[in-house]
Amino acid sequence: MAKFKKQDRRKRVKRGIRGKIDGTPQRPRLSVYRSNRHIYAQLIDDRDGVTLAAASSIEEGVDGSTPVDVSKAVGQSLAERAREKGIERAVFDRNGYRYHGRVQALAEGAREGGLQC
């Protein structure tokens, strides 16, 4: 009996999500990548295939006492960079991860920073 690995499930879910959402220059895709230690987020224009803004927990100045606090700070940092480039709205791509914990905190931080997603 073949068991599915966690990565296989995430890839399958990711394909379903990406089939439904698409980033445009006016409303880019906010893509999240979560490793065991860090979290990364970027705003992507899928039409031209370019990254418009990015933020991650490995950057200087992103502080927090817990991983959830750090994720929220990354979301706020990304929202600030997006506003500097004139981006006010984005479509959230959870990238196959559950909308829970650090992924949820990043989205809430981006919303608190002024990004509609």
N, CA, C and O atoms as a DFTB+ gen file, in Angstrom:
468 C
 N C O
     1  1       0.839      -1.166       0.000
     2  2       0.000       0.000       0.000
     3  2       0.896       1.246       0.000
     4  3       1.739       1.410       0.883
     5  1       0.711       2.109      -0.982
     6  2       1.542       3.316      -1.094
     7  2       0.944       4.430      -0.244
     8  3      -0.243       4.738      -0.344
     9  1       1.769       5.015       0.575
    10  2       1.352       6.149       1.403
    11  2       1.791       7.427       0.724
    12  3       2.869       7.485       0.132
    13  1       0.964       8.448       0.806
    14  2       1.336       9.739       0.273
    15  2       2.210      10.467       1.278
    16  3       1.941      10.452       2.480
    17  1       3.241      11.093       0.784
    18  2       4.082      11.904       1.636
    19  2       3.451      13.284       1.773
    20  3       2.616      13.684       0.962
    21  1       3.862      13.999       2.804
    22  2       3.344      15.342       3.042
    23  2       3.640      16.258       1.848
    24  3       2.810      17.088       1.476
    25  1       4.823      16.102       1.254
    26  2       5.193      16.936       0.110
    27  2       4.309      16.642      -1.101
    28  3       3.951      17.553      -1.848
    29  1       3.956      15.363      -1.294
    30  2       3.103      14.995      -2.423
    31  2       1.714      15.608      -2.279
    32  3       1.138      16.084      -3.258
    33  1       1.184      15.597      -1.074
    34  2      -0.117      16.202      -0.811
    35  2      -0.065      17.698      -1.085
    36  3      -0.969      18.252      -1.710
    37  1       1.001      18.353      -0.613
    38  2       1.133      19.795      -0.807
    39  2       1.222      20.137      -2.288
    40  3       0.619      21.115      -2.730
    41  1       1.963      19.349      -3.062
    42  2       2.070      19.597      -4.499
    43  2       0.719      19.458      -5.189
    44  3       0.382      20.245      -6.074
    45  1      -0.048      18.457      -4.783
    46  2      -1.366      18.238      -5.386
    47  2      -2.301      19.399      -5.070
    48  3      -3.002      19.897      -5.950
    49  1      -2.307      19.826      -3.811
    50  2      -3.152      20.945      -3.400
    51  2      -2.697      22.228      -4.099
    52  3      -3.519      23.034      -4.533
    53  1      -1.385      22.404      -4.203
    54  2      -0.819      23.591      -4.847
    55  2      -1.277      23.700      -6.299
    56  3      -1.630      24.786      -6.759
    57  1      -1.271      22.578      -7.023
    58  2      -1.726      22.585      -8.414
    59  2      -3.178      23.042      -8.514
    60  3      -3.534      23.790      -9.426
    61  1      -4.010      22.598      -7.586
    62  2      -5.412      23.009      -7.600
    63  2      -5.580      24.491      -7.334
    64  3      -6.413      25.149      -7.959
    65  1      -4.792      25.020      -6.408
    66  2      -4.871      26.441      -6.076
    67  2      -4.396      27.282      -7.255
    68  3      -5.051      28.254      -7.631
    69  1      -3.254      26.907      -7.843
    70  2      -2.680      27.698      -8.927
    71  2      -3.533      27.638     -10.190
    72  3      -3.427      28.508     -11.055
    73  1      -4.377      26.616     -10.298
    74  2      -5.284      26.555     -11.431
    75  2      -6.407      27.570     -11.322
    76  3      -7.058      27.890     -12.316
    77  1      -6.636      28.073     -10.126
    78  2      -7.753      28.994      -9.898
    79  2      -7.333      30.448      -9.764
    80  3      -8.147      31.343      -9.990
    81  1      -6.079      30.704      -9.400
    82  2      -5.651      32.085      -9.180
    83  2      -4.551      32.464     -10.153
    84  3      -3.813      31.609     -10.643
    85  1      -4.451      33.763     -10.429
    86  2      -3.475      34.271     -11.374
    87  2      -3.118      35.689     -10.963
    88  3      -4.006      36.496     -10.685
    89  1      -1.843      35.999     -10.922
    90  2      -1.401      37.330     -10.541
    91  2      -1.313      38.249     -11.740
    92  3      -0.822      37.849     -12.795
    93  1      -1.781      39.473     -11.592
    94  2      -1.718      40.488     -12.634
    95  2      -0.899      41.670     -12.107
    96  3      -0.629      41.736     -10.908
    97  1      -0.507      42.588     -12.963
    98  2       0.235      43.754     -12.458
    99  2      -0.577      44.589     -11.451
   100  3      -0.008      45.145     -10.512
   101  1      -1.893      44.678     -11.642
   102  2      -2.726      45.439     -10.728
   103  2      -3.007      44.667      -9.436
   104  3      -3.116      45.262      -8.364
   105  1      -3.122      43.354      -9.541
   106  2      -3.394      42.502      -8.382
   107  2      -2.482      41.279      -8.429
   108  3      -2.896      40.213      -8.884
   109  1      -1.241      41.430      -7.961
   110  2      -0.293      40.317      -8.034
   111  2      -0.621      39.202      -7.046
   112  3      -1.421      39.367      -6.125
   113  1       0.016      38.084      -7.270
   114  2      -0.167      36.915      -6.406
   115  2       0.806      37.005      -5.241
   116  3       2.010      37.156      -5.450
   117  1       0.299      36.914      -4.015
   118  2       1.140      36.907      -2.821
   119  2       1.436      35.444      -2.502
   120  3       0.604      34.735      -1.937
   121  1       2.628      35.013      -2.873
   122  2       3.020      33.618      -2.704
   123  2       3.838      33.450      -1.436
   124  3       4.718      34.261      -1.144
   125  1       3.545      32.393      -0.680
   126  2       4.212      32.127       0.597
   127  2       5.001      30.831       0.484
   128  3       4.509      29.838      -0.052
   129  1       6.237      30.847       0.996
   130  2       7.004      29.618       1.148
   131  2       7.420      29.525       2.609
   132  3       7.939      30.479       3.188
   133  1       7.186      28.376       3.181
   134  2       7.454      28.175       4.603
   135  2       8.436      27.020       4.745
   136  3       8.138      25.893       4.348
   137  1       9.610      27.302       5.312
   138  2      10.547      26.235       5.629
   139  2      10.430      25.955       7.122
   140  3       9.633      26.591       7.812
   141  1      11.205      25.024       7.616
   142  2      11.130      24.722       9.039
   143  2      11.588      25.894       9.897
   144  3      11.125      26.068      11.024
   145  1      12.495      26.692       9.359
   146  2      13.097      27.753      10.150
   147  2      12.658      29.157       9.743
   148  3      12.568      30.039      10.597
   149  1      12.383      29.383       8.462
   150  2      12.091      30.723       7.960
   151  2      10.798      30.735       7.155
   152  3      10.224      29.693       6.840
   153  1      10.357      31.959       6.832
   154  2       9.186      32.128       5.978
   155  2       9.503      33.214       4.958
   156  3      10.144      34.214       5.279
   157  1       9.051      33.007       3.738
   158  2       9.333      33.912       2.629
   159  2       8.012      34.269       1.950
   160  3       7.098      33.447       1.882
   161  1       7.922      35.501       1.448
   162  2       6.725      35.922       0.727
   163  2       7.146      36.817      -0.421
   164  3       8.094      37.593      -0.304
   165  1       6.432      36.702      -1.534
   166  2       6.709      37.589      -2.656
   167  2       5.435      37.882      -3.429
   168  3       4.506      37.076      -3.471
   169  1       5.419      39.056      -4.038
   170  2       4.325      39.463      -4.902
   171  2       4.764      39.215      -6.337
   172  3       5.780      39.747      -6.786
   173  1       3.992      38.400      -7.055
   174  2       4.389      37.935      -8.380
   175  2       3.357      38.352      -9.418
   176  3       2.154      38.172      -9.229
   177  1       3.854      38.916     -10.524
   178  2       3.031      39.205     -11.696
   179  2       3.190      38.015     -12.634
   180  3       4.228      37.876     -13.282
   181  1       2.183      37.161     -12.717
   182  2       2.268      35.945     -13.529
   183  2       2.211      36.237     -15.026
   184  3       2.682      35.427     -15.824
   185  1       1.648      37.367     -15.419
   186  2       1.562      37.696     -16.849
   187  2       2.957      37.902     -17.441
   188  3       3.259      37.405     -18.526
   189  1       3.815      38.650     -16.709
   190  2       5.178      38.906     -17.185
   191  2       6.206      37.987     -16.537
   192  3       7.358      37.948     -16.968
   193  1       5.802      37.243     -15.503
   194  2       6.707      36.329     -14.829
   195  2       7.776      37.030     -14.010
   196  3       8.927      36.596     -13.985
   197  1       7.398      38.119     -13.336
   198  2       8.365      38.877     -12.541
   199  2       7.896      39.015     -11.098
   200  3       6.700      39.025     -10.809
   201  1       8.871      39.121     -10.202
   202  2       8.587      39.376      -8.798
   203  2       8.600      40.876      -8.580
   204  3       9.586      41.543      -8.895
   205  1       7.508      41.413      -8.039
   206  2       7.379      42.850      -7.835
   207  2       7.928      43.289      -6.483
   208  3       8.500      44.373      -6.371
   209  1       7.761      42.470      -5.470
   210  2       8.268      42.788      -4.131
   211  2       8.434      41.471      -3.379
   212  3       7.746      40.489      -3.658
   213  1       9.361      41.469      -2.420
   214  2       9.606      40.261      -1.640
   215  2      10.028      40.639      -0.230
   216  3      10.556      41.725       0.007
   217  1       9.784      39.716       0.706
   218  2      10.216      39.887       2.092
   219  2      10.411      38.494       2.680
   220  3       9.777      37.530       2.251
   221  1      11.301      38.404       3.673
   222  2      11.526      37.113       4.317
   223  2      12.007      37.318       5.737
   224  3      12.366      38.425       6.139
   225  1      12.007      36.231       6.488
   226  2      12.408      36.286       7.891
   227  2      13.921      36.290       8.062
   228  3      14.400      36.458       9.184
   229  1      14.694      36.111       6.987
   230  2      16.148      36.125       7.106
   231  2      16.724      37.533       6.977
   232  3      17.927      37.732       7.142
   233  1      15.866      38.506       6.682
   234  2      16.325      39.883       6.524
   235  2      16.578      40.538       7.875
   236  3      16.010      40.148       8.896
   237  1      17.441      41.538       7.851
   238  2      17.702      42.329       9.052
   239  2      16.466      43.167       9.366
   240  3      15.781      43.634       8.456
   241  1      16.188      43.352      10.626
   242  2      15.079      44.210      11.033
   243  2      13.745      43.509      11.192
   244  3      12.773      44.134      11.617
   245  1      13.672      42.234      10.864
   246  2      12.439      41.472      11.060
   247  2      12.578      40.752      12.392
   248  3      13.326      39.782      12.511
   249  1      11.853      41.236      13.389
   250  2      11.991      40.698      14.736
   251  2      10.674      40.143      15.245
   252  3       9.599      40.525      14.784
   253  1      10.777      39.242      16.196
   254  2       9.624      38.661      16.857
   255  2      10.087      37.618      17.837
   256  3      11.130      36.991      17.654
   257  1       9.304      37.436      18.881
   258  2       9.704      36.475      19.908
   259  2       9.301      35.046      19.546
   260  3       9.929      34.090      20.001
   261  1       8.263      34.898      18.733
   262  2       7.810      33.574      18.310
   263  2       7.784      33.516      16.778
   264  3       7.773      34.561      16.128
   265  1       7.774      32.329      16.198
   266  2       7.695      32.228      14.735
   267  2       6.448      32.904      14.155
   268  3       6.495      33.442      13.048
   269  1       5.346      32.881      14.887
   270  2       4.121      33.538      14.414
   271  2       4.317      35.057      14.382
   272  3       3.871      35.718      13.444
   273  1       4.981      35.610      15.398
   274  2       5.252      37.047      15.423
   275  2       6.182      37.452      14.282
   276  3       5.997      38.501      13.666
   277  1       7.173      36.625      14.006
   278  2       8.100      36.895      12.904
   279  2       7.344      36.884      11.579
   280  3       7.580      37.739      10.726
   281  1       6.441      35.930      11.400
   282  2       5.655      35.837      10.169
   283  2       4.786      37.069       9.976
   284  3       4.644      37.567       8.859
   285  1       4.213      37.553      11.050
   286  2       3.386      38.755      10.977
   287  2       4.238      39.956      10.560
   288  3       3.805      40.785       9.760
   289  1       5.444      40.040      11.105
   290  2       6.355      41.126      10.748
   291  2       6.763      41.050       9.271
   292  3       6.896      42.084       8.616
   293  1       6.960      39.848       8.750
   294  2       7.294      39.674       7.332
   295  2       6.126      40.159       6.475
   296  3       6.344      40.831       5.467
   297  1       4.906      39.833       6.853
   298  2       3.733      40.296       6.114
   299  2       3.618      41.810       6.108
   300  3       3.282      42.404       5.083
   301  1       3.894      42.437       7.241
   302  2       3.842      43.897       7.313
   303  2       4.942      44.526       6.466
   304  3       4.719      45.543       5.809
   305  1       6.120      43.926       6.481
   306  2       7.231      44.419       5.671
   307  2       6.902      44.322       4.180
   308  3       7.195      45.244       3.419
   309  1       6.302      43.223       3.767
   310  2       5.915      43.044       2.372
   311  2       4.859      44.068       1.967
   312  3       4.923      44.628       0.873
   313  1       3.889      44.314       2.845
   314  2       2.840      45.293       2.549
   315  2       3.423      46.692       2.391
   316  3       2.983      47.462       1.537
   317  1       4.404      47.014       3.210
   318  2       5.052      48.325       3.120
   319  2       5.771      48.477       1.775
   320  3       5.677      49.525       1.137
   321  1       6.481      47.441       1.350
   322  2       7.179      47.483       0.061
   323  2       6.194      47.543      -1.103
   324  3       6.458      48.186      -2.119
   325  1       5.066      46.874      -0.948
   326  2       4.047      46.898      -2.001
   327  2       3.450      48.301      -2.129
   328  3       3.239      48.788      -3.239
   329  1       3.182      48.939      -1.008
   330  2       2.619      50.301      -1.043
   331  2       3.588      51.269      -1.703
   332  3       3.157      52.170      -2.423
   333  1       4.904      51.102      -1.472
   334  2       5.908      51.962      -2.098
   335  2       5.868      51.836      -3.621
   336  3       6.177      52.791      -4.334
   337  1       5.486      50.656      -4.119
   338  2       5.406      50.429      -5.561
   339  2       4.006      50.686      -6.112
   340  3       3.756      50.472      -7.298
   341  1       3.089      51.146      -5.252
   342  2       1.742      51.472      -5.704
   343  2       0.802      50.287      -5.773
   344  3      -0.230      50.362      -6.440
   345  1       1.130      49.201      -5.106
   346  2       0.274      48.010      -5.110
   347  2      -0.575      48.025      -3.849
   348  3      -0.049      48.079      -2.738
   349  1      -1.886      47.978      -4.024
   350  2      -2.798      48.025      -2.886
   351  2      -3.538      46.705      -2.666
   352  3      -3.990      46.417      -1.558
   353  1      -3.659      45.900      -3.737
   354  2      -4.421      44.653      -3.650
   355  2      -3.571      43.490      -4.139
   356  3      -2.697      43.658      -4.990
   357  1      -3.837      42.310      -3.591
   358  2      -3.139      41.092      -4.011
   359  2      -4.069      39.906      -3.821
   360  3      -5.033      39.977      -3.059
   361  1      -3.777      38.827      -4.512
   362  2      -4.516      37.584      -4.321
   363  2      -3.593      36.642      -3.553
   364  3      -2.444      36.442      -3.946
   365  1      -4.087      36.069      -2.471
   366  2      -3.260      35.277      -1.566
   367  2      -3.114      33.848      -2.079
   368  3      -4.104      33.171      -2.356
   369  1      -1.860      33.400      -2.202
   370  2      -1.542      32.034      -2.623
   371  2      -0.851      31.340      -1.455
   372  3       0.319      31.602      -1.173
   373  1      -1.571      30.465      -0.785
   374  2      -1.008      29.787       0.387
   375  2      -0.059      28.668       0.001
   376  3       0.565      28.052       0.865
   377  1       0.054      28.399      -1.308
   378  2       1.071      27.509      -1.844
   379  2       0.957      26.072      -1.332
   380  3       1.966      25.379      -1.199
   381  1      -0.250      25.629      -1.049
   382  2      -0.457      24.250      -0.609
   383  2      -0.396      24.071       0.892
   384  3      -0.697      22.987       1.393
   385  1      -0.010      25.118       1.632
   386  2       0.044      25.024       3.088
   387  2      -1.342      25.308       3.659
   388  3      -2.150      25.998       3.037
   389  1      -1.606      24.774       4.841
   390  2      -2.873      25.073       5.495
   391  2      -2.890      26.535       5.917
   392  3      -1.855      27.081       6.299
   393  1      -4.045      27.167       5.854
   394  2      -4.185      28.554       6.293
   395  2      -4.296      28.531       7.812
   396  3      -5.386      28.571       8.384
   397  1      -3.121      28.463       8.447
   398  2      -3.068      28.226       9.879
   399  2      -1.694      28.628      10.367
   400  3      -0.717      28.469       9.634
   401  1      -1.585      29.136      11.560
   402  2      -0.285      29.415      12.156
   403  2       0.489      30.494      11.445
   404  3       0.010      31.618      11.296
   405  1       1.696      30.156      11.002
   406  2       2.587      31.149      10.397
   407  2       2.055      31.700       9.078
   408  3       2.235      32.883       8.789
   409  1       1.408      30.865       8.277
   410  2       0.852      31.323       6.999
   411  2      -0.275      32.314       7.255
   412  3      -0.355      33.348       6.592
   413  1      -1.133      32.012       8.198
   414  2      -2.230      32.913       8.559
   415  2      -1.687      34.221       9.128
   416  3      -2.201      35.293       8.809
   417  1      -0.657      34.143       9.965
   418  2      -0.071      35.338      10.566
   419  2       0.540      36.240       9.503
   420  3       0.435      37.463       9.596
   421  1       1.175      35.654       8.495
   422  2       1.746      36.453       7.414
   423  2       0.647      37.200       6.663
   424  3       0.796      38.384       6.362
   425  1      -0.451      36.516       6.362
   426  2      -1.572      37.156       5.663
   427  2      -2.168      38.278       6.505
   428  3      -2.476      39.349       5.981
   429  1      -2.332      38.042       7.799
   430  2      -2.896      39.074       8.671
   431  2      -1.947      40.261       8.793
   432  3      -2.396      41.406       8.846
   433  1      -0.633      40.002       8.839
   434  2       0.339      41.081       8.884
   435  2       0.295      41.928       7.621
   436  3       0.406      43.153       7.687
   437  1       0.134      41.280       6.471
   438  2       0.027      42.014       5.207
   439  2      -1.235      42.874       5.195
   440  3      -1.213      44.007       4.713
   441  1      -2.326      42.340       5.722
   442  2      -3.566      43.115       5.786
   443  2      -3.427      44.300       6.731
   444  3      -3.908      45.394       6.433
   445  1      -2.768      44.087       7.876
   446  2      -2.554      45.181       8.818
   447  2      -1.648      46.257       8.215
   448  3      -1.759      47.435       8.553
   449  1      -0.750      45.839       7.318
   450  2       0.133      46.780       6.651
   451  2      -0.536      47.564       5.538
   452  3       0.070      48.468       4.962
   453  1      -1.783      47.223       5.231
   454  2      -2.541      47.981       4.233
   455  2      -2.760      47.271       2.917
   456  3      -3.324      47.858       1.994
   457  1      -2.336      46.036       2.801
   458  2      -2.520      45.274       1.577
   459  2      -3.841      44.517       1.641
   460  3      -4.101      43.814       2.617
   461  1      -4.673      44.651       0.620
   462  2      -5.942      43.919       0.580
   463  2      -5.700      42.567      -0.067
   464  3      -5.410      42.485      -1.260
   465  1      -5.819      41.496       0.731
   466  2      -5.651      40.149       0.163
   467  2      -6.521      39.167       0.922
   468  3      -6.529      37.977       0.607
